[in-house]
């Protein structure tokens, strides 16, 4: 059983933000729900001694030609751990712990970016992370989660 390991977020940095509008988009009726597919990709690696971790979370909207805009965002994070993490114990950190630490920052950035662009805020669903860590959500492609977020125009 893995021992308890504390960690500290040492650095969080926005490394990519690309917002593009679609001039050919025809808006729906006011208040109509639009299903917008989004992809969240998580990846990272630990230092050789397991005492630090570099983590990247990327967000991207799908089917931009059918939507009023497309958005790509990427955050980079550095974590320091209270004790080294053994190689076989690293996967839960990369798959669950680190992504959930960064997610609130990503969600706020996406919502605020779409709002500042003149659109209603796009709120990313929390369903990227299963309630039971043994479950794999639909659309899981090795660190990449694909879900549909509801967006009211």
Backbone as ProteinMPNN parsed JSONL, in Angstrom:
{"seq_chain_A": "XXXXXXXXXXXXXXXXXXXXXXXXXXXXXXXXXXXXXXXXXXXXXXXXXXXXXXXXXXXXXXXXXXXXXXXXXXXXXXXXXXXXXXXXXXXXXXXXXXXXXXXXXXXXXXXXXXXXXXXXXXXXXXXXXXXXXXXXXXXXXXXXXXXXXXXXX", "coords_chain_A": {"N_chain_A": [[0.841, -1.184, 0.0], [0.606, 2.217, -0.877], [2.423, 4.843, 0.726], [1.41, 7.829, 2.522], [1.63, 10.772, 0.7], [2.478, 14.083, 0.515], [2.034, 16.98, -1.525], [3.109, 19.866, -3.35], [2.022, 22.571, -5.279], [4.149, 24.102, -7.273], [4.467, 25.689, -9.528], [2.358, 27.169, -11.892], [1.45, 27.625, -15.125], [0.214, 29.299, -17.955], [0.529, 28.077, -21.118], [-0.439, 27.96, -23.654], [-2.916, 29.526, -25.568], [-5.464, 29.762, -27.688], [-7.876, 31.274, -29.469], [-10.47, 31.195, -31.765], [-12.821, 32.579, -33.935], [-15.752, 31.554, -35.778], [-16.73, 32.688, -38.707], [-18.761, 31.786, -40.403], [-20.73, 30.676, -38.896], [-24.07, 29.992, -37.898], [-26.158, 31.292, -35.597], [-28.206, 29.651, -33.093], [-31.649, 29.679, -31.94], [-32.402, 32.079, -29.341], [-31.413, 31.123, -26.071], [-31.297, 28.434, -26.63], [-30.036, 25.167, -26.056], [-26.77, 24.084, -26.685], [-24.787, 21.423, -27.654], [-21.502, 21.014, -27.057], [-18.669, 19.435, -27.982], [-15.8, 18.612, -26.132], [-12.322, 18.165, -25.482], [-10.119, 16.938, -23.073], [-6.85, 16.63, -22.231], [-4.402, 14.954, -20.411], [-1.091, 14.841, -19.237], [2.122, 13.838, -18.119], [5.224, 13.671, -16.281], [7.5, 12.21, -13.957], [10.391, 13.294, -12.088], [13.62, 11.696, -12.25], [14.246, 10.769, -9.673], [11.754, 10.747, -8.521], [10.818, 12.795, -6.938], [9.796, 15.166, -7.884], [7.349, 16.47, -10.196], [6.378, 17.054, -13.52], [3.705, 18.419, -15.216], [1.138, 18.547, -17.676], [-1.845, 19.97, -18.818], [-4.245, 19.92, -21.306], [-6.758, 21.535, -23.209], [-9.378, 21.392, -25.595], [-11.791, 22.472, -27.923], [-14.176, 20.711, -29.975], [-15.096, 20.045, -33.406], [-15.109, 22.655, -34.701], [-16.055, 23.948, -36.989], [-18.784, 23.696, -36.842], [-19.469, 25.173, -34.701], [-19.597, 28.344, -32.934], [-17.08, 29.192, -32.262], [-13.638, 28.194, -31.75], [-11.46, 26.81, -29.347], [-8.335, 26.463, -27.842], [-6.424, 25.501, -25.148], [-3.693, 25.372, -22.884], [-2.162, 24.342, -19.929], [0.697, 24.333, -17.829], [2.24, 22.635, -15.167], [4.218, 22.426, -12.19], [5.06, 20.172, -9.716], [6.075, 19.604, -6.377], [7.029, 16.963, -4.325], [6.546, 15.548, -1.069], [7.957, 13.286, -0.41], [9.885, 10.938, -2.315], [8.204, 9.352, -5.053], [7.496, 6.055, -5.742], [8.1, 4.246, -8.77], [6.015, 2.48, -9.586], [3.859, 3.565, -8.268], [3.119, 5.942, -9.414], [1.17, 6.388, -11.406], [-1.562, 6.911, -10.395], [-1.248, 9.567, -9.526], [-0.739, 10.964, -11.921], [-3.022, 10.355, -13.403], [-5.275, 11.002, -11.828], [-4.893, 12.676, -9.426], [-3.152, 15.021, -9.983], [-4.477, 16.038, -12.359], [-6.977, 16.806, -11.244], [-6.264, 18.828, -9.531], [-5.416, 20.882, -11.234], [-7.641, 21.263, -12.858], [-9.764, 23.14, -11.881], [-8.582, 25.646, -12.419], [-8.273, 25.514, -15.192], [-10.964, 25.265, -15.969], [-12.064, 27.728, -15.093], [-10.548, 29.513, -16.647], [-11.308, 28.83, -19.291], [-14.089, 29.427, -19.235], [-14.025, 32.196, -18.667], [-12.56, 33.187, -20.84], [-14.253, 32.637, -23.057], [-16.406, 34.229, -22.307], [-15.277, 36.822, -22.322], [-14.847, 37.064, -25.001], [-17.273, 37.669, -25.944], [-19.242, 35.766, -25.924], [-21.589, 33.556, -24.269], [-20.405, 32.074, -21.207], [-18.482, 29.096, -21.506], [-18.865, 26.275, -19.726], [-16.972, 23.75, -18.478], [-17.749, 20.357, -18.098], [-17.631, 18.514, -15.032], [-17.381, 15.853, -15.33], [-15.116, 14.703, -16.366], [-13.628, 13.254, -14.664], [-13.919, 10.165, -13.134], [-16.132, 9.147, -10.455], [-15.514, 6.868, -9.07], [-12.316, 5.673, -8.86], [-11.626, 3.303, -10.18], [-13.26, 3.135, -12.334], [-13.579, 3.762, -15.833], [-14.193, 6.538, -17.73], [-16.484, 7.094, -20.504], [-15.003, 7.453, -23.673], [-12.346, 7.578, -22.913], [-9.057, 7.819, -23.778], [-6.335, 6.909, -23.11], [-5.224, 8.944, -21.114], [-6.587, 10.983, -22.259], [-9.63, 12.605, -22.2], [-12.891, 12.668, -23.473], [-15.707, 14.551, -23.593], [-19.087, 15.86, -23.587], [-20.029, 19.168, -23.288], [-22.577, 21.252, -22.06], [-23.863, 24.187, -23.462], [-25.217, 27.332, -23.34], [-26.473, 29.488, -25.649]], "CA_chain_A": [[0.0, 0.0, 0.0], [1.444, 3.411, -0.935], [2.394, 5.72, 1.903], [0.818, 9.149, 2.284], [2.594, 11.714, 0.131], [1.976, 15.44, 0.319], [2.669, 17.629, -2.664], [2.929, 21.315, -3.425], [2.019, 23.125, -6.632], [5.193, 25.129, -7.284], [4.345, 26.586, -10.675], [1.253, 26.944, -12.824], [1.702, 28.59, -16.193], [-0.523, 29.165, -19.207], [1.524, 28.0, -22.184], [-1.084, 28.084, -24.96], [-4.298, 29.982, -25.585], [-5.796, 30.1, -29.068], [-9.32, 31.438, -29.623], [-10.795, 31.534, -33.142], [-14.259, 32.615, -34.21], [-16.171, 30.966, -37.042], [-17.615, 33.678, -39.324], [-19.869, 31.156, -41.102], [-21.631, 30.044, -37.931], [-25.418, 30.557, -37.797], [-26.58, 31.071, -34.211], [-29.526, 29.072, -32.868], [-32.613, 30.544, -31.255], [-31.937, 32.472, -28.007], [-31.674, 30.193, -24.984], [-31.202, 27.039, -27.07], [-28.861, 24.44, -25.58], [-25.878, 23.586, -27.724], [-23.839, 20.44, -27.142], [-20.175, 21.28, -27.601], [-17.703, 18.424, -27.583], [-14.506, 19.134, -25.693], [-11.329, 17.156, -25.151], [-9.151, 17.311, -22.052], [-5.738, 15.686, -22.269], [-3.473, 15.092, -19.291], [0.158, 14.115, -19.411], [3.175, 14.31, -17.243], [6.303, 12.754, -15.949], [8.198, 12.465, -12.714], [11.844, 13.349, -12.188], [14.195, 10.36, -12.088], [14.168, 10.35, -8.269], [10.356, 10.714, -8.093], [10.552, 13.858, -5.971], [9.117, 16.259, -8.573], [6.578, 16.045, -11.358], [6.016, 18.048, -14.534], [2.382, 17.997, -15.648], [0.518, 19.427, -18.662], [-3.261, 19.718, -19.081], [-4.649, 20.603, -22.529], [-8.194, 21.583, -23.47], [-9.667, 21.78, -26.975], [-13.162, 22.238, -28.385], [-14.222, 19.886, -31.178], [-16.026, 20.432, -34.478], [-15.142, 24.122, -34.727], [-16.819, 24.425, -38.142], [-20.195, 23.694, -36.471], [-19.607, 25.992, -33.499], [-19.259, 29.749, -33.177], [-15.667, 29.442, -31.98], [-12.817, 27.071, -31.293], [-10.572, 27.241, -28.263], [-7.299, 25.535, -27.387], [-5.758, 26.035, -23.957], [-2.774, 24.419, -22.274], [-1.504, 24.762, -18.695], [1.835, 23.535, -17.382], [2.385, 22.707, -13.71], [5.331, 21.72, -11.551], [4.716, 19.74, -8.374], [7.12, 19.063, -5.515], [6.438, 15.957, -3.457], [7.195, 15.493, 0.247], [8.902, 12.177, -0.473], [9.879, 10.376, -3.663], [7.133, 8.421, -5.403], [8.004, 4.878, -6.445], [7.647, 4.186, -10.161], [4.729, 1.783, -9.703], [2.818, 4.347, -7.596], [3.011, 7.25, -10.068], [0.006, 6.495, -12.293], [-2.707, 7.643, -9.8], [-0.957, 11.002, -9.494], [-0.872, 11.5, -13.273], [-4.363, 10.122, -13.936], [-6.355, 11.521, -10.992], [-4.568, 13.736, -8.466], [-2.7, 16.245, -10.638], [-5.525, 16.632, -13.196], [-8.029, 17.435, -10.451], [-5.714, 20.065, -8.956], [-5.334, 21.879, -12.303], [-8.946, 21.427, -13.504], [-10.485, 24.392, -11.582], [-7.931, 26.755, -13.124], [-8.618, 25.352, -16.599], [-12.394, 25.541, -16.13], [-12.274, 29.174, -14.965], [-9.938, 30.191, -17.79], [-12.147, 28.584, -20.465], [-15.334, 30.191, -19.076], [-13.733, 33.632, -18.75], [-12.131, 33.488, -22.209], [-15.423, 32.69, -23.931], [-17.202, 35.396, -21.903], [-14.6, 38.034, -22.798], [-14.964, 37.095, -26.461], [-18.629, 38.083, -26.29], [-20.135, 34.614, -25.907], [-21.861, 33.064, -22.92], [-19.283, 31.241, -20.766], [-18.5, 27.649, -21.699], [-18.495, 25.616, -18.474], [-16.557, 22.375, -18.721], [-18.329, 19.391, -17.162], [-16.724, 17.862, -14.085], [-17.422, 14.419, -15.604], [-13.853, 14.203, -16.891], [-13.031, 12.389, -13.66], [-14.913, 9.268, -12.571], [-16.249, 9.161, -9.0], [-14.781, 5.687, -8.63], [-11.071, 5.653, -9.641], [-11.507, 2.089, -10.98], [-14.082, 3.311, -13.532], [-13.008, 4.519, -16.935], [-15.308, 7.201, -18.401], [-16.591, 6.932, -21.954], [-14.132, 8.334, -24.433], [-10.994, 7.626, -22.369], [-8.066, 7.377, -24.749], [-4.996, 7.005, -22.544], [-4.919, 10.292, -20.653], [-7.429, 11.954, -22.955], [-11.048, 12.419, -21.909], [-13.747, 13.381, -24.408], [-17.076, 14.666, -23.082], [-19.896, 16.923, -24.168], [-20.43, 20.198, -22.336], [-23.754, 22.011, -22.499], [-23.547, 25.601, -23.589], [-26.435, 28.072, -23.722], [-26.14, 30.681, -26.438]], "C_chain_A": [[0.883, 1.244, 0.0], [1.304, 4.245, 0.332], [1.794, 7.066, 1.517], [1.908, 10.117, 1.812], [1.907, 13.055, -0.045], [2.695, 16.039, -0.882], [2.318, 19.108, -2.639], [2.978, 21.729, -4.889], [3.001, 24.292, -6.642], [5.03, 26.14, -8.402], [3.126, 26.182, -11.485], [1.368, 28.037, -13.868], [0.84, 28.267, -17.404], [0.507, 29.15, -20.327], [0.909, 28.061, -23.575], [-2.516, 28.555, -24.766], [-4.596, 30.482, -26.991], [-7.315, 30.11, -29.211], [-9.59, 31.903, -31.048], [-12.304, 31.542, -33.316], [-14.525, 32.019, -35.586], [-17.155, 31.926, -37.702], [-18.823, 33.068, -40.041], [-20.899, 30.516, -40.184], [-22.978, 30.762, -37.906], [-25.965, 30.27, -36.407], [-27.982, 30.471, -34.121], [-30.444, 30.1, -32.22], [-32.078, 30.888, -29.868], [-32.349, 31.45, -26.951], [-31.575, 28.729, -25.361], [-29.917, 26.412, -26.543], [-28.059, 23.925, -26.766], [-24.941, 22.58, -27.058], [-22.502, 20.673, -27.827], [-19.217, 20.221, -27.089], [-16.389, 19.071, -27.217], [-13.609, 17.957, -25.332], [-10.397, 17.723, -24.094], [-8.081, 16.228, -22.029], [-4.796, 15.997, -21.112], [-2.226, 14.285, -19.566], [1.202, 14.665, -18.486], [4.217, 13.256, -17.015], [6.938, 13.178, -14.637], [9.691, 12.6, -12.985], [12.374, 11.942, -11.911], [14.084, 9.869, -10.645], [12.736, 10.31, -7.729], [9.967, 11.806, -7.127], [9.858, 15.072, -6.561], [8.342, 15.698, -9.751], [6.278, 17.247, -12.233], [4.715, 17.554, -15.138], [1.813, 19.017, -16.621], [-0.929, 18.995, -18.851], [-3.662, 20.567, -20.281], [-6.15, 20.472, -22.728], [-8.393, 22.009, -24.916], [-11.137, 21.517, -27.271], [-13.09, 21.415, -29.662], [-15.218, 20.455, -32.167], [-16.201, 21.945, -34.566], [-15.981, 24.658, -35.882], [-18.314, 24.462, -37.849], [-20.491, 24.623, -35.297], [-19.199, 27.43, -33.794], [-17.782, 30.06, -32.959], [-14.957, 28.122, -31.724], [-11.832, 27.636, -30.273], [-9.613, 26.122, -27.928], [-6.554, 26.205, -26.252], [-4.854, 24.949, -23.394], [-2.114, 25.055, -21.054], [-0.379, 23.794, -18.372], [1.961, 23.719, -15.877], [3.613, 21.934, -13.263], [4.91, 21.418, -10.115], [5.961, 19.251, -7.655], [6.441, 18.123, -4.534], [7.242, 15.84, -2.171], [8.189, 14.338, 0.35], [8.826, 11.587, -1.879], [8.744, 9.362, -3.855], [7.743, 7.274, -6.206], [7.379, 4.818, -7.83], [6.26, 3.575, -10.284], [3.578, 2.53, -9.041], [2.538, 5.685, -8.278], [1.729, 7.438, -10.87], [-1.188, 7.213, -11.65], [-2.485, 9.156, -9.725], [-1.205, 11.626, -10.862], [-2.298, 11.385, -13.806], [-5.467, 10.8, -13.136], [-5.967, 12.762, -10.19], [-4.183, 15.038, -9.163], [-3.772, 16.856, -11.549], [-6.612, 17.355, -12.393], [-7.554, 18.708, -9.762], [-5.749, 21.183, -9.995], [-6.704, 22.209, -12.892], [-9.675, 22.725, -13.14], [-9.887, 25.614, -12.284], [-8.29, 26.72, -14.611], [-10.081, 25.743, -16.83], [-12.667, 27.045, -16.062], [-11.718, 29.917, -16.173], [-10.797, 30.044, -19.04], [-13.424, 29.42, -20.388], [-15.082, 31.69, -19.261], [-13.299, 34.036, -20.157], [-13.33, 33.579, -23.148], [-16.309, 33.89, -23.59], [-16.577, 36.686, -22.438], [-14.664, 38.173, -24.314], [-16.379, 37.465, -26.905], [-19.634, 36.956, -26.358], [-20.504, 34.287, -24.469], [-20.721, 32.136, -22.487], [-19.515, 29.759, -21.042], [-17.999, 27.031, -20.4], [-18.195, 24.156, -18.763], [-17.194, 21.48, -17.661], [-17.258, 18.789, -16.269], [-16.604, 16.373, -14.394], [-16.151, 13.887, -16.262], [-13.242, 13.185, -15.942], [-14.095, 11.494, -13.059], [-14.938, 9.365, -11.054], [-15.492, 7.993, -8.392], [-13.513, 5.605, -9.47], [-10.892, 4.411, -10.501], [-12.333, 2.163, -12.26], [-13.303, 4.065, -14.596], [-14.162, 5.191, -17.654], [-15.318, 6.92, -19.894], [-15.663, 7.914, -22.634], [-12.723, 8.42, -23.887], [-10.025, 7.033, -23.38], [-6.666, 7.579, -24.18], [-4.623, 8.414, -22.149], [-5.749, 11.357, -21.318], [-8.888, 11.628, -22.668], [-11.852, 13.268, -22.876], [-15.158, 13.379, -23.841], [-17.796, 15.77, -23.821], [-20.267, 17.889, -23.073], [-21.632, 20.936, -22.905], [-23.415, 23.501, -22.442], [-24.799, 26.304, -24.057], [-26.038, 29.339, -24.43], [-27.222, 31.721, -26.28]], "O_chain_A": [[1.82, 1.327, 0.795], [0.229, 4.341, 0.925], [1.684, 7.397, 0.336], [2.957, 10.257, 2.441], [0.862, 13.141, -0.69], [3.817, 15.653, -1.21], [1.359, 19.533, -1.993], [3.852, 21.301, -5.642], [2.715, 25.351, -6.083], [5.403, 27.304, -8.257], [2.892, 24.999, -11.731], [1.382, 29.225, -13.544], [0.747, 27.115, -17.828], [1.276, 30.099, -20.475], [1.626, 28.195, -24.566], [-3.238, 28.047, -23.909], [-4.052, 31.495, -27.431], [-7.961, 29.069, -29.089], [-9.011, 32.891, -31.499], [-12.986, 30.61, -32.89], [-13.644, 31.982, -36.444], [-18.315, 31.977, -37.295], [-19.813, 33.763, -40.266], [-21.842, 29.881, -40.656], [-23.029, 31.992, -37.895], [-26.211, 29.112, -36.073], [-28.839, 30.744, -34.962], [-30.054, 31.244, -31.987], [-31.369, 30.079, -29.269], [-33.484, 30.974, -26.939], [-31.749, 27.861, -24.506], [-28.852, 27.027, -26.573], [-28.617, 23.397, -27.728], [-24.368, 22.867, -26.007], [-22.391, 20.541, -29.046], [-18.982, 20.124, -25.884], [-15.916, 19.972, -27.91], [-14.083, 16.894, -24.93], [-9.938, 18.859, -24.209], [-8.38, 15.051, -21.829], [-4.443, 17.151, -20.87], [-2.302, 13.166, -20.073], [1.161, 15.837, -18.113], [4.117, 12.121, -17.481], [6.913, 14.351, -14.261], [10.199, 12.087, -13.982], [11.646, 11.095, -11.393], [13.854, 8.682, -10.414], [12.522, 9.881, -6.595], [8.883, 11.752, -6.546], [9.377, 15.926, -5.817], [8.629, 14.607, -10.243], [5.963, 18.328, -11.736], [4.621, 16.392, -15.535], [1.98, 20.221, -16.424], [-1.215, 17.81, -19.023], [-3.45, 21.779, -20.289], [-6.737, 19.427, -22.448], [-7.677, 22.876, -25.417], [-11.67, 20.466, -26.913], [-12.071, 21.417, -30.353], [-16.081, 21.254, -31.804], [-17.323, 22.449, -34.511], [-16.567, 25.734, -35.758], [-19.051, 25.178, -38.527], [-21.653, 24.828, -34.947], [-18.531, 27.698, -34.792], [-17.29, 31.088, -33.425], [-15.582, 27.084, -31.512], [-11.434, 28.799, -30.346], [-10.018, 24.973, -27.752], [-6.104, 27.344, -26.38], [-5.192, 23.765, -23.418], [-1.577, 26.16, -21.13], [-0.487, 22.591, -18.611], [1.807, 24.829, -15.369], [3.997, 20.932, -13.866], [4.459, 22.306, -9.392], [6.802, 18.571, -8.242], [5.396, 18.453, -3.974], [8.461, 16.01, -2.171], [9.152, 14.41, 1.114], [7.807, 11.727, -2.556], [8.384, 8.624, -2.939], [8.416, 7.492, -7.213], [6.259, 5.286, -8.035], [5.416, 4.099, -11.012], [2.421, 2.158, -9.237], [1.773, 6.487, -7.744], [1.253, 8.566, -10.996], [-1.788, 8.063, -12.307], [-3.433, 9.932, -9.848], [-1.81, 12.693, -10.958], [-2.736, 12.235, -14.583], [-6.503, 11.146, -13.703], [-6.643, 13.787, -10.27], [-4.833, 16.061, -8.948], [-3.966, 18.071, -11.524], [-7.109, 18.398, -12.819], [-8.366, 19.577, -9.443], [-6.082, 22.32, -9.661], [-6.911, 23.321, -13.378], [-10.181, 23.379, -14.052], [-10.62, 26.514, -12.695], [-8.575, 27.754, -15.215], [-10.393, 26.466, -17.775], [-13.417, 27.576, -16.881], [-12.348, 30.851, -16.67], [-10.999, 31.014, -19.771], [-13.803, 30.055, -21.371], [-15.851, 32.37, -19.941], [-13.643, 35.126, -20.616], [-13.412, 34.507, -23.953], [-16.896, 34.5, -24.484], [-17.288, 37.548, -22.954], [-14.548, 39.277, -24.846], [-16.651, 37.563, -28.101], [-20.764, 37.161, -26.803], [-19.804, 34.697, -23.543], [-20.126, 31.472, -23.336], [-20.611, 29.24, -20.834], [-16.848, 27.236, -20.013], [-19.058, 23.415, -19.234], [-17.18, 21.804, -16.473], [-16.121, 18.581, -16.694], [-15.792, 15.69, -13.771], [-16.117, 12.728, -16.676], [-12.435, 12.351, -16.354], [-15.084, 11.995, -12.523], [-13.913, 9.63, -10.425], [-14.898, 8.119, -7.322], [-13.61, 5.479, -10.69], [-10.106, 4.428, -11.449], [-12.14, 1.357, -13.171], [-12.463, 4.909, -14.282], [-15.047, 4.496, -18.153], [-14.298, 6.555, -20.477], [-15.551, 9.068, -22.221], [-11.951, 9.26, -24.349], [-10.163, 5.878, -23.784], [-5.889, 8.358, -24.733], [-3.774, 9.026, -22.798], [-5.628, 12.533, -20.975], [-9.327, 10.497, -22.875], [-11.546, 14.441, -23.085], [-15.741, 12.315, -23.632], [-17.191, 16.523, -24.585], [-20.771, 17.476, -22.029], [-21.688, 21.21, -24.104], [-22.776, 23.988, -21.509], [-25.388, 25.916, -25.066], [-25.337, 30.177, -23.865], [-27.131, 32.801, -26.865]]}, "name": "protein", "num_of_chains": 1, "seq": "XXXXXXXXXXXXXXXXXXXXXXXXXXXXXXXXXXXXXXXXXXXXXXXXXXXXXXXXXXXXXXXXXXXXXXXXXXXXXXXXXXXXXXXXXXXXXXXXXXXXXXXXXXXXXXXXXXXXXXXXXXXXXXXXXXXXXXXXXXXXXXXXXXXXXXXXX"}
